[in-house]
């Protein structure tokens, strides 16, 4: 499992703050690494990002939509995520977390806003996941009908955000959303697209490389996943998302945010108890 989280906490004495703001080189931050500064009382006093030479205070905008209303960050890590999604210089946007922390919801809300905005360069959301059922469940067999209808059950989280399955179908018909089959991606090149890889923990380095290399002019690549929920042993032993993070960290085109707080519900957070030894 990768050790880099994309976020670093540092505790700084009040008298050392000015030196930190002027010169953060001594901390050896990586480019696009997010920084949470706390004082000696444990209070968060600054949220920033290292640009390779300086620390800059993060900025972000709330998201608004007729489908999901207005959303704003619910914690400091989500503030980092908003910033990363809205930073055009970061082409590879990776988000990891346990369930319930908002990695898919926030990222998809941003993507849906972009493909419906007249000001955005992104014309299409290309939604991809390795269509593997959750481990220890029984496969229901081959699904009938068209490719889109076979892939749609894997994309119902988008329907949840849009309000219902009919809206998802409408976006597919309009070409705003395309459900892509991972097995048919080789040889493709996608321009002006948001390439959204869901359940990224279910990839090998080869599959991750295959998808990243589809990123054409004016496109962005988003990968979200939870390494605890890999559904086959091959993805645990040879993890595509772990290798991508280790190889890409520090690259100015790469960003990573690791969320840690369950915001879904108090009850859903109890699920962690079942995974303890």
C-alpha positions in Angstrom: 0.0 0.0 0.0 1.3 3.5 -0.8 2.4 5.7 2.0 1.9 9.1 0.3 -1.5 10.7 1.0 -1.1 14.0 -0.8 -1.7 15.8 2.5 0.8 16.6 5.2 0.2 18.0 8.7 2.8 20.1 10.3 2.9 21.7 13.8 4.6 25.1 13.9 5.3 27.5 16.7 3.8 30.9 16.4 7.2 32.5 16.3 8.2 30.3 13.3 5.2 31.0 11.2 6.6 33.8 9.2 9.7 31.8 8.3 7.4 28.9 7.2 5.4 31.2 4.9 8.5 32.7 3.4 10.6 29.5 3.0 9.1 26.0 3.2 12.0 24.3 1.5 13.2 22.7 4.7 10.1 20.6 4.9 10.8 19.0 1.5 7.2 19.1 0.3 6.3 17.5 -3.1 4.7 19.6 -5.8 1.0 19.8 -5.3 1.2 18.3 -1.8 -1.4 19.8 0.4 -0.4 21.2 3.8 -2.4 21.5 7.0 -0.6 23.7 9.5 -1.5 23.5 13.2 -0.3 25.5 16.1 1.0 24.0 19.4 -2.6 23.8 20.7 -3.6 21.5 17.8 -5.7 24.2 16.1 -5.7 24.4 12.3 -4.4 27.8 11.3 -3.6 27.4 7.6 -4.4 25.3 4.6 -2.0 25.5 1.7 -0.5 23.7 -1.3 3.2 23.5 -2.3 3.7 24.6 -5.9 7.3 23.4 -6.2 8.8 26.6 -4.8 6.3 28.3 -2.6 3.4 27.6 -0.3 0.1 29.1 -1.4 -3.1 29.3 0.6 -5.7 27.1 -1.1 -8.8 28.6 -2.8 -11.9 26.9 -4.0 -15.5 27.7 -5.1 -18.7 26.1 -3.9 -20.6 23.9 -6.5 -24.2 24.7 -7.5 -26.5 22.6 -9.7 -30.2 22.2 -10.2 -29.7 18.5 -9.5 -27.7 18.5 -6.3 -28.3 22.0 -5.1 -25.3 23.7 -3.4 -22.4 21.7 -1.9 -19.5 23.0 0.0 -16.6 21.2 1.7 -17.5 19.5 5.0 -14.0 19.2 6.4 -10.5 20.4 5.6 -9.6 17.4 3.4 -12.7 18.1 1.3 -11.5 21.7 0.9 -8.3 20.2 -0.6 -10.4 18.1 -2.9 -12.4 21.1 -4.1 -9.2 22.9 -4.8 -7.6 20.0 -6.7 -10.7 19.4 -8.9 -10.8 23.1 -9.8 -7.1 23.4 -10.6 -6.7 23.1 -14.3 -3.0 22.6 -14.1 -3.5 19.2 -12.4 -4.4 16.7 -15.2 -4.3 13.5 -13.1 -6.6 13.9 -10.1 -6.5 11.0 -7.7 -8.8 10.6 -4.7 -8.6 7.8 -2.1 -10.6 7.2 1.0 -12.7 4.6 2.9 -16.4 4.6 2.0 -18.7 7.5 3.0 -16.0 10.2 2.8 -17.4 11.8 -0.4 -14.7 11.0 -2.9 -17.0 9.8 -5.7 -19.9 12.2 -4.9 -17.8 15.4 -4.8 -15.8 14.4 -7.9 -18.9 13.4 -9.9 -20.7 16.6 -8.9 -17.7 18.6 -10.2 -17.7 16.5 -13.4 -21.4 16.9 -14.1 -21.2 20.7 -13.5 -18.3 20.9 -16.0 -20.0 19.0 -18.8 -23.2 21.1 -18.5 -21.3 24.5 -18.3 -21.0 26.5 -21.5 -17.7 27.9 -20.2 -16.1 24.5 -19.7 -13.8 22.9 -22.2 -15.0 19.5 -21.2 -17.8 18.1 -23.4 -18.1 14.6 -22.2 -17.9 12.6 -19.0 -16.4 9.1 -19.9 -17.3 6.9 -17.0 -15.2 3.7 -16.6 -14.9 1.0 -14.0 -13.6 -2.6 -14.1 -16.9 -4.4 -14.1 -16.1 -6.7 -11.2 -18.8 -7.7 -8.7 -18.0 -7.3 -5.0 -16.0 -10.2 -3.6 -17.9 -13.0 -1.9 -21.1 -12.2 -3.9 -22.5 -14.4 -6.6 -22.5 -13.3 -10.3 -26.0 -13.0 -11.7 -24.7 -14.0 -15.1 -24.6 -12.2 -18.5 -26.9 -9.2 -18.8 -29.0 -9.0 -22.0 -29.4 -6.1 -24.4 -27.1 -3.3 -25.6 -23.7 -2.4 -24.2 -25.0 0.7 -22.5 -27.7 -1.2 -20.8 -25.2 -3.8 -19.6 -22.9 -1.0 -18.2 -25.7 1.1 -16.7 -26.0 -0.9 -13.4 -22.4 0.0 -12.7 -23.1 3.8 -13.2 -26.2 4.2 -11.0 -24.3 6.5 -8.6 -24.6 9.1 -11.4 -28.3 8.5 -11.6 -28.5 9.1 -7.8 -26.9 12.5 -8.2 -29.0 13.5 -11.2 -32.2 12.4 -9.5 -33.2 9.2 -11.3 -32.3 6.8 -14.0 -34.2 8.7 -16.7 -31.9 11.7 -16.3 -28.9 9.4 -16.7 -30.4 8.0 -19.8 -31.0 11.5 -21.2 -27.4 12.5 -20.6 -26.3 9.3 -22.4 -28.6 10.0 -25.4 -27.2 13.6 -25.6 -23.7 12.3 -25.6 -22.8 14.2 -22.4 -22.1 10.9 -20.6 -20.5 7.9 -22.2 -20.2 4.6 -20.4 -17.0 3.1 -21.6 -16.0 -0.6 -21.3 -12.5 -1.0 -19.9 -11.9 -4.0 -22.2 -12.5 -1.9 -25.3 -10.4 1.1 -24.5 -7.2 0.2 -26.2 -6.5 2.4 -29.3 -8.9 5.1 -28.2 -8.0 8.8 -27.8 -10.3 11.1 -25.9 -10.1 14.8 -26.2 -12.0 17.5 -24.2 -13.2 14.7 -21.9 -13.4 14.0 -18.2 -12.1 10.5 -17.9 -13.6 9.1 -14.7 -12.2 5.9 -13.3 -14.4 4.5 -10.5 -13.3 1.7 -8.1 -9.7 2.4 -9.2 -8.5 -0.1 -6.6 -9.6 -2.8 -9.0 -6.9 -2.2 -11.6 -3.4 -3.5 -12.2 -0.6 -1.1 -13.2 -1.1 -2.2 -16.8 -4.9 -1.3 -16.7 -4.1 2.0 -15.0 -1.5 2.8 -17.7 -4.0 1.8 -20.4 -6.6 4.3 -19.2 -4.2 7.1 -18.4 -2.8 6.9 -21.9 -6.3 7.6 -23.4 -6.1 11.1 -22.1 -6.0 13.4 -25.1 -5.9 17.2 -25.7 -8.0 19.2 -23.3 -8.9 16.2 -21.2 -8.5 15.4 -17.5 -8.1 12.0 -15.7 -9.9 11.3 -12.4 -9.3 8.1 -10.4 -11.2 7.4 -7.2 -10.8 4.3 -5.1 -10.5 2.6 -1.7 -7.6 0.2 -1.5 -9.3 -1.7 1.3 -12.1 -2.7 -1.1 -10.1 -4.4 -3.8 -12.2 -7.3 -5.1 -9.5 -9.7 -6.3 -6.2 -10.9 -5.0 -4.4 -9.7 -8.1 -5.4 -6.1 -7.4 -4.1 -6.4 -3.8 -0.7 -7.9 -4.8 -0.3 -5.7 -8.0 -2.2 -2.5 -7.4 -2.5 0.0 -10.2 -3.6 2.9 -8.1 -0.8 2.3 -5.6 1.9 2.2 -8.3 0.5 5.2 -10.0 0.6 7.3 -6.8 4.2 6.2 -6.0 5.4 6.9 -9.6 3.5 10.2 -10.1 3.8 11.9 -6.7 5.6 15.2 -7.1 4.8 15.6 -10.8 3.2 19.0 -11.4 0.5 17.4 -13.5 -0.5 15.0 -10.7 -2.5 15.6 -7.5 -3.7 13.3 -4.7 -6.2 13.9 -1.9 -6.9 11.3 0.7 -10.1 11.8 2.6 -10.5 10.2 6.1 -13.8 11.4 7.7 -17.1 9.6 7.0 -19.7 12.2 6.1 -22.4 9.8 4.9 -24.1 9.1 8.3 -23.2 8.3 11.8 -24.5 4.8 11.4 -22.6 4.0 8.2 -19.3 4.7 10.0 -20.1 1.8 12.3 -19.4 -0.5 9.3 -15.7 -0.2 10.1 -16.2 -2.2 13.3 -16.9 -5.3 11.1 -13.5 -5.0 9.4 -11.6 -5.0 12.6 -9.9 -8.2 13.8 
